[in-house]
Amino acid sequence: MTAADTAMQDLLDRDDAAMGPAHDQITALKARYDAARKDATMDQFNAAVRKLKGFVEECEDVADKVDHFELYVAARDTALGEFAKISAADTASIAPLFARLEGKRDNALAKAAAYDFDMAITLFEELVLDCATAATTLDGQKAFGEVMDRISEISDGDRDDLRMSIEAAQATLKQLRSNPSAMYVKAELDAALAKLQQSSLKLDEDFGQSRDLLSEVLEDARDISVLMGQVDQLSDAAQLARDLAAKLAAHPQYDEEKDAIEAALGRVETAIAAVRADTDALAASDTAIEQVIAELRATRTTLDAHAKYAAERSIIRFELNSKLEKHKDRHLAKPDITQAHEALDEAEVQATARDYPKAMAELKKAKGRVPAGLLRIKLQGNEVPKPEDIRAFLGDKDDTKLLDEVIKGLEPDIQRKVVAVAFKERFGCDLSMMTGQYVADTNGKMVKQLTPDNDMDRDAPNIRRFYDLMAALPDSDTLDNDSFLIFEHAGGVQTGSAYNFVNKTVKMHEGEAKTTAIYAISSELELGGQDDLYKTKDGEAVSFFSWNTLHEVAHAVDDKTGFMAGHDGEDNDTFGGWKKYRSNVDEIARAIAGEYDFDSTYVAEYMIKGKGSKPPVPEPDGCDAEEWARRRRDCEIWVDRARSTETPWKTKVTADACTIGSRVYHESQPGDWVSYMASARAKGVTGYQFRAPAEWFSELYAAHHSDKLKDGHPAKAWLETL
């Protein structure tokens, strides 16, 4: 297994939907991993490698989050185990304490459900300690119960046993008084001791009253013990609040929240004082202190976020000033400097409002403007960028958009050599430059000819236009497409564009962008009548130059995905219903022969040998020689009008002339016969779309990426998910 395989499998083995964001990241990594494997199975190895760039490191980052989740699971299981022990006992005697345990458990689980595992771990760790306090209190309650049982078993008049029980009660009250929380229940302890003293005094003169008083003392002691347990929990909470405040006081950003923190501490001391004065204030004080703890924890999160924000802001300000604002050609980067300051200002507004996610997003915008400005300065000065200058913007969608914005904003006289580097790195293909011109052949006839054009110091308007068109396409169609290795442009005279399936070359020979003609779409002449849904959008016309760029890139996309090959032979018009026969024309020959009641073998041979050929004519079958000859000529006429030299795909009329039954049959290029569903034509965008399966796909792709398909067009859904 590769490192990527191992890293992915490790995450999948440990995945848990309860992890929330980490689970989502694992899902996204799996989709990326699967896409890379799919690319590899289609021999798109460069695309697969690009998809897996940094993949292992990203898996390791997510693994750290999984580690943290597993720490949470361990803390949760430990705490819930301790809670279960308490729950298994009779908790009626410690009802207030148990209610607090339930509240903390529920709060911890709620935090985990919101994917705040740090806080959930903290709360579960506190729950373990609170369970220990509750367990101690339960043990005390059990001891009181045992003493109560012994008292109930004392025989009437057995003053020795009763005296021993009184002494045991005195020891219990003494133990309670030694607890630090005794100061909060001094009045209750004093009353219990006084009642115990009365029990002792009544021992000799009134055995029954003495025993009753002792029982009351023990009931009081039981209540006092529970009350002291609540006080212990309150004291622990108060100390936790003080400890949190002390840690915050050492925080670099403490001054940002100093007044609020000191005020919160004041509320803690007020709550404690209220309980010292009257234990009836326990519930209200507990609520107040828990609120303070929540606020201080939130403050810590805020201060950490502010510290991160302030540190990042300082770095960006320094880089903006040192790299751009002090640059000798800073005027060239004015758009970037301006937008960086606007983003910094907006970041400060968001930080002041304590919305740090938005503040950091604005800082990211400001940070991106520094390399963008440096690149703009370099390109505007016609300095050839290094490949790594361009690669620095790839991988992050926002950064890539920033690169595209810089390229789009360059002056018209920018040189080819500058844009060529950006083009290659941005789209992952080599750039080949040619010039189309008319030259005289050996017979003096003027013909179109392509010659290399290596003058890279010339302006680059055509390449700029290609760049803009391709930048709007998904990276999977360009950068991550091993079926798109070379982009060949020929300026000058238009000689026609093509895609070479062998060397994976898009050949754009459309001449000059500024002189190109308008491309006709949704023509009734070509397609016939159409439902409104299938008519292309009105608005700005599309040029040959732009349309055919998208069209030829589409061939590379189809070659990569095998889209049309996967729909070959279908008998519905969703994807045209195409069938490819190449030179195996028996099916078509039978259809034609059936129309004219002639011999299909002759028709097939005539189709293969070409117009004007003279295959052996079979003997008449069911008619005289003259009728047989007429049928033969009709078959030949039908075949000849369907040949590629007649462009039978061009108009609705020519297509109808090649229709038999529900299918249109024709030769897409010499020796390559195809058919499609006749009903598909009314759903098309151009006549040329119906030349061949690959053209059907490419014309529709060009229409989609020229924003000419209406929103409800059925093809939009699958075109957007190629």
N, C-alpha and C positions, 0 to 999 in steps of 0.2 A: 504493500500500500504506500501511496505517496504521503507526504506530510499533510497535504490538504485532506486526503481521505481520512487519515487518522484523526486530525483535528475536528473534522465534521462529525465523524462517528462518535467521538468522545462527547460532543455536545448533544447529539441525538440520544445517546444512552442516558444522559443526565437531564434531558429536557423535562419540563413540567409546566403545564399551562399556568399554574399558580404563580410562576415567576413574573408574569406580566410582560414588561418591556424586554426583559432578557429572552423570554420565550419568543416574542415577536422578532427579535434580532436573529435568533436561531432559525426561525422560519424564513426570514429574508436571506440569511446565509445559505440555507438549504436550496432556496430557489435559484440563487446565484450559482451554487455548486452544480445543481442539475442543469442549468443553462450552459455552463462550461462543458459538462460531460456531453450534452447534446451537440454542442459545437464540435467537440472532438469526434463524435460519431459521424459527423458530416464533413470531416476533414477540415474543419475550420479551426486549425490548431492555434494560429496567432490570436484569434478571437478568444479561444479558451484560456490561453495564457494571460491575456489582458484581464479577463474576468477574475482570474485567480490571483492577480497581483495584490499583495498585501493581505491575502485571504487568511493565511495561517495566523498572522499577527492579530487580525480582527477576531478570529476565533478565540485566541488567547485572552483578548480583552473581555469577551463575553464569558469566557470560562471563569474569570475573576468574579464576575457578577453571579455566576452559578455557585461558586465557592461561598459567596456571601449568603446566598439563599439557603444553602445547605447548613450554614452556621445558624441561620434563623430556624430552620427545621429542627436542629438539635436543641436550641434554646426552647423552642415551643414544646417539643416532646418532653423535655425535662420538667418544664413548668406545669404542663398539663398532667404529668404523672404525679407531681406533688399535690396539685389541686385535686386530683382524683382521690388521693389518700384522705384529704380533709373531707371531701364530699361523701366518702363512704361512712364517715362517722356521723353521730347525731349532732348536727350543728345548731340545733335550736337554742342552746345555751350561749352560743357566740354569734347569734344572728347578725348583729351589726358588722362584726368582723368579716363574716362570710359574705355578706352583701358587698363589702369592699373588694374582696377577692374576685367575686363574679364580675364586678365592674371593671377591674383591671384586666381580667382575662378577656372580656368582650372588647375592651379598648385595644388590646394587643392584637386580637384577631382582625379587628376593623382596620388597624394600621397595615397589617399584612395584606388584607384584601385590597387596600389602596396602594400596595407595592412599596410601602414605607418600611422596609425590612429593618433598617437601622433602629427606628423607634420601636418596632415590634420586639426586636431582640432586647432592647433596654427594658421595656415593660414586662417581658417574660422573666428577665433576670430579677426585676423587682418583685414579681409575683412569687418567685421561689422564696425570697426573704420574707414576704408577707405570709406565705404559707407556714414558714417556720414559726413566726410569731403566733399565728392561729393555732398551730399544733401545740405550742407551749401553753397557750391559754386553755385549750381543750384538755391537756394533761392536768392542769390545775383544777378544771371543772370536774374531771374524773376523780381527783383526789378529794375534792369537797363532797362529791357524791358518796365516796366510800366512807368518809367520816360520818355523813348523814345516816348512812345505813347502819353504822356501828351504834350511833346514838339511839336509833330506833330499836336496836336489839338490846339496849341496856335494861336490865331487869329493874322493876320498881324498887326503889330504896337502895340500889347498888351505888352508893355514893363514891366509892373508890373508882369505879369505871367512869362515872360522870366527871369526877375530878380530873382523871387522865384525859378525858375528851376536852375539858376546858383548857387544860394545859396545851393540848395539841392545837386548839383553836388560837391560843395566845401566840404560839410559835408561827402559825400561818399568818396571822395579822402582822407579826413582827417582820416576817419575810416580805410581806407586801409593802410594809412601810419602808423597807430598805431599797425598794425599786425607785429609780430616778423619777418615774412618773407618779410617785406617791404624792408629790407636792400638789398635783392637780386634783387629787381626791382626798385631801387632808381632812376636810369636814366629814366626809363619809367614813374614813378610817377612825377618826376620833369618836364618832357616834357608835361605831361597831365596838370599839374598845370599852367605851362606857357601858354599853349593854352587856358586854362580856364580864365586866366587873360586877354588875348587878347579878349576873348568873352565878358568879363565884360566891357572892355574899349570901345568896338565897339557898346555897347548896345544903346547909345544915338545917335550915328552918323550913324550907318548902322545896322538896325534891322536884316535884312536877313543874313548878314555875321556873326553877333553875334550868331544867332540861329544855323547856319551851324557849326560854331566852337564848340558850346556847344554839338551838336550831335556827332561831331568827338571825343570830350572829353569823352563822355559817351561810345562810341564804344571802345575807348582806355582803359577806366576803366574796361569795360567788359573783354577785353583781359588780362589786368593786373590781374584781379580777378582770371581768370582761371590759369594764370601763377603762381600766389601766391598759388593757391590750389595745383598745382604740386610741388611747393617748400615745402609746408607744408607736403605733402606726403613724399618727399625726406628727409626732416628733421626728420620726424617720423622714417623713415627707418634707417637713420644714428644713431639716438638715440637707436633704437633697436639693431643695431650692437654694439654700445658702451656698452649697458647693457649686451648683450651676452658675450662680452669680459670680462666685470667686473666679471660676474659669473664664467667664466672660470679661472680667476685669483685666485679665491678662491678654485679651484678644487685641490684635493691632487696630481693629476698627471700633474698639470699645467706646470711644468718645461719641460715635455716631448714635449710640443708644444709652449712654450713661444715665441720663435723667430717668428714662423709662425703667431701667434695671433697678435703680435705687428706689424708685417708687414701688416697684414690685416687691422688693425686699421689705419695705415698710409695711406692705399689706400682710406679709408673712408674720412679722412680729406682732402686728395688731391681732391677727387671728389667734396666735398662741396666747397672747395676753387675755383674750376673751375667754378662752378655755380655762385659763388659770382662775379667772374670776367666777366662772360658772360652766360646769361641764355640759350643761344643756346646749352650749354653743358649739359642741363638737361637730355636729353635722355641717353647720354653716361654715365653720372654720376649715373643715376638711375640704369642702367644695372650693373655698377661696384659695387654699394653698395648692390644690391640684391645678386650678386655673393659672396660678403663678408659674408652676412648673411647666405647663404647656406653653405659656407665653415665653418663658426663658429659653425653652428648647427651640421655639420658633425664631426667637431672636438670634440664637446661635446659628441657625440655618441662614437667617438674613445676613448676619455679619460675615459668615463664610462666603456667601454669594457676593456680598459687597467687596470683600477683600479680593476675591477672584476677579470681579469686575474692575476694581481700581487698578490692580496689577496689570491686567490686559490693556486697559485704557492708557496707562502710562507708557507701555511698550509701543502701542500704536502711535501715540502722540510723538514719541521720540523718533520712530521710524518715518513718520510723515514729515516731520520737520527736517531730519537729517538727510533723508534720501530724496525727497521731492521738493519741499519748500526752499531748500538751499541749493538745489540743482541749478546749474548754469542755464539749462534749457527748460526751467520750470514752467515757462509760459506755454510750452507744448502740452503740459500735463494739467492745465488749468481745470478741465472738466473733472479730473480725478481728485484734485486737491479740494475743489469746491464740494463735491459729493462726499468726500471723506469727512470734511468738517460738518456737513449737514447730518451725516450719520452719527458722528460723535455727539453733536448737540442733542439729537433725538435720543441717543443712548443715555445721556445725562437726565433727560426728562423722565425716561422709563425707570432709571435707577432711583431717582428721587421719589417716584411713585412705588418703589419697592417691587417693580415688575422686572426682575433680573433676567428671566428668559428672553424677554423682548429687548432688554438692554444689551445682552450678549449678542443677540441676532443683529442689532445695529452695529455693534463693534466689529462683527464679522464682515459686514458691508464695508466699514471704514478700512479694515485691515486689507481687504481685497483690492482696495483702490491704490495701495502703494505699489505692488508689483504691476498692476494695470497701468499706472502712470509711468513707471520706468519702461515698460514695454512700449507704450505709446511714444515716449520720447525717442526710443531707439528706432522704432519703425518710421516715425515721421522724419527722422534724419536719414532715412534710406540706409540704415545700418542693418546688415543681415543678422537676424537673431540666432542664437544658439538653439538647437532642438530642445535643450532642457528649459530654456526660457518659455517655450510653448507648453511643454509637458507639465510644467508647474501648475497650469490652469486646468488640466484634465483630471478626471476622476471625481470631481465635485461639480454637481450640476450648476450651482450658482457661480462657481469660478469659471466654468466653461462658458456660461452666458456672458460673463464679464469679458472673456477673451474675444468672443464673437462681437461684442459691442465695440471693443477697441478696434478690431479689424474693420468693422463697418464704418467707423468714424474717421478712418484715415483719409487724407487728402487724395483727390483724383490722380495726382501725378506720382503716387507711390509706385516703386519699381517692382518688377516681377520677382527679382531675386529675394526681396523682402517677404512678399506674400507666399512665395513658393515653399519656404520653410514652414510657415504656419499651416499651409495647406496640407503638407505631407504629415505633419505631426497631428493635426486636428482630425484628419480623415483616414490616416493610416495607409495612404496610397502614394506611389511615386507619380510625379507630374512630368508629362512629356509635352513639349511645345512644338507645333508644326505650323506651316503656312500653306494655305491653299491658293493656287494661282492658275491662270490659263497659260499654257505653253503650246507651241506648235509641235506636232508629232512629225515623223519622217515623211508623211505625205502632205505636210503643211496644214493639217487640220488642227484647230484649237481644241485642246483637251484640258481637263482639270488635272492638276498634279500637286502632290503634297511634298514639301521639302522641310527638313529640320529647321527650327527657329531657335537658335541658342542665344539670342540677344536678351540676356536677363536684366539689362539696364533699362529696358523699355518700360513704359507705363503698363499697368496691369488691370485695366477695366474689366476685361473678360474673366480673368481669374477671380477678381473681386466678386463678380456676379455669380460665378460658380460657387464660390465660398459661401455667399449669403444663402443661396438655394440649398446647399447641402447642410449648412449649419442648422437649418430648420428641421432636418430629418433626424430620426432616432439614431443614436450611436450604433445600435445593433445593425443598422443598414449601411453604415459607412465605416467607422473606425473599427468595429468588431465584425467585419465582414471579409473573410479571406477569399471571397469571390469577387472582390473589388481591390485589385492590387495595383493597377495602373490607370491613371486618368490622362488621356491623350486629348489635347486641345489643338485644333487647327483654326487659326484666324484667317483673315483674307476672304477668298472666295468660298462660298458654302458648297461642300462636297457631300454632305449627308452624314448622319451619325449612326453608330452601331455598337453592339456589345460583342466582344470576342470571348466565347465560352471556353476556349482553350487556354489562353494566357490571362484570362480574367481582366480584360481591359475595357474600360468605358471609353469609346471613341467619340468625342464631341467635335464634329466638323461642321458646326453651324455658322461659321464666319464670325461676324462681330455682333456683340450684344446690342450696340446702339443702332444698327441698321437692320436688325432682324424683322421679319414679318409677323403678323398676328396669326395665331393658330386657331383654326375653326373647330368648334366643339358643338355638340347637340344640334347638328345640321339635319333638318328634315330630309334633305336630299340624300344624305348618307344613311340615316337611320330609319326614316319613315316617321309615322306619328308616334308620340311618346306620352305616357302618363306624366302628369306634372312632377310626381315624385322623382322620376328618373331624368328629368331635364336638369341640366347644370344651372348653377346660380348665375343670375345676371350680375352686372358690375364690370369691374376692370377686366379688360381683355388680357389673355396670356400670350406671350410671344413664343415663337418657335424655339428660340434660344433657351428660354426658361423651361418650357414644357418638355422639350427633348432631353434636357439635362436630367430632369426627374425620370423621364421615360427610360433612359439608358441605365441610370442607377437602379431602377426597378428590375431590370434584367439581372443585375448582380444579386439583388435581394431574392428574386425567384430562383436563381441558381443556387444560392446558399440554402434556402429553405426547402427547395423541391416542391414548392406550393402547387404549381399547376400539374406537375407530374403526379402528385398525390390525388388529383381530381380527374385524371384521364379516364375516359370511358364512361363517365356518368351520364345518365339519361334524364337529367333535369337541367334547367337553365340557371341554377344558383351561381355556378361558376362557369357559365357558358355552355356546359354540356359537351365539351370538346372530346374528340377522338382523333388520335394520330395514327395514320396508316403508313406513312412514308411511301415506299414503293410496293407495299403489300396491298394492292388496290382491289382485290377480289370483291370485297363487300360493296365498294362504290360501283364497280363494274356491274354487279348483279342488280343494284338499284337502278342504274341507267338503262341497262338492257331490259329490265322489267318495265320501264316506262315506254319503251318502243318495241317490245316483244322481239328482241334480237338476241344474238349469241353473246353471253357475258365474257367468254374467253377472248373473243375478238376485241371487245371493248377494253378489257384489261390490257391486252397487248398494245392496242392503239394508245392507250393512256401512257404506257411506259415508253414506247418508242418515239412518241412525239408527234406534233402536228405535221400532217402531210405524209406520214409513214404509210406503208402498204402491207399490213400483216395479211397472211393468207385468209381469204374470205371463205367461211364454211358454206356448205350447200344450203339452199333455202329450206326452211323448216315451217311448213304449214302455209306457204304462200308461193306466188310465182317469183321469178328472178327479178322482175322490175320492182315489185313491192319490197322484196328482200333488199335490193340496192337502196331503195328510198329509206328503209329503216336504218340501214348502215350509215347513210349520210346524216340522218337525224342524230344518231348516236355520236358521230364524229363532231358534228356542230356543237352538240351539248358539251362534249369533252373539251373542245377547243375554246369555248367561251369561259370555261372554268379554269383554264390554264393561268399560271401566275403572270404571264406576259400581258394578260387582259385585265389585271387588277380587279378580279371579280369581287373583292371585299369592299371596294371603294364606295359604291352606292347601294341604296335599297333595291333599285331596279336590277342591277347586275346580280345582287345576292338572290333576289327572287328567281332569277333565271337559272340559278344553280341549286334551287330547292327541290327536293323530292321528299314527299311526306313531311315529317316534322324536322328534317335536317337539311342544312345547307352544306354542299360538298364543293371543295375546290382545291387547287394546287397552291400552297402558300409560297413555295419557291420551287424551282425546277426539280422534279422527282420527289417532292415532299407533299403528299396529299393529306388533307384533314377534313373534318366536318364539325359542325356545331349545331346546337338547337336553334331553329329558326326564330323561336319566341324570344331568344336572348337579345336579338338585335334591338328591339324596342327598349331595352334596358341599358343600352350602351352609351358611350360618350362620343365616340367617333367611328367612322367607317373603318379606318385603319386598325382599330381594336380587333376587328374580326378577320384579320389576315391569318393569325396563328394563335395558339394558346398563350405563348409568351407575350405576344403583343396585346392580347386581351387583358392580361395581368398588368402590363406596364402602362397602358393607357389609363386604366382605372386608378392605378397608383399615382400617376401624374395628376389626374383630376383631383384625387383626395388631397394630395400635398400642395396643390394649387388652390385649395379651399374652394373647389367648384362643385363638390357633392353636397346636396342638401342634407340637413340634419337627420332626416328620417330615412335616408338612402340605406338599404340593407347592407351594402358593402362596407359602410363606415365601421361597423363593429369589428369585423375581422381584419380590416386594413389597419386598425389602431392596435391590434394585438399580434401582429406578425412576429 
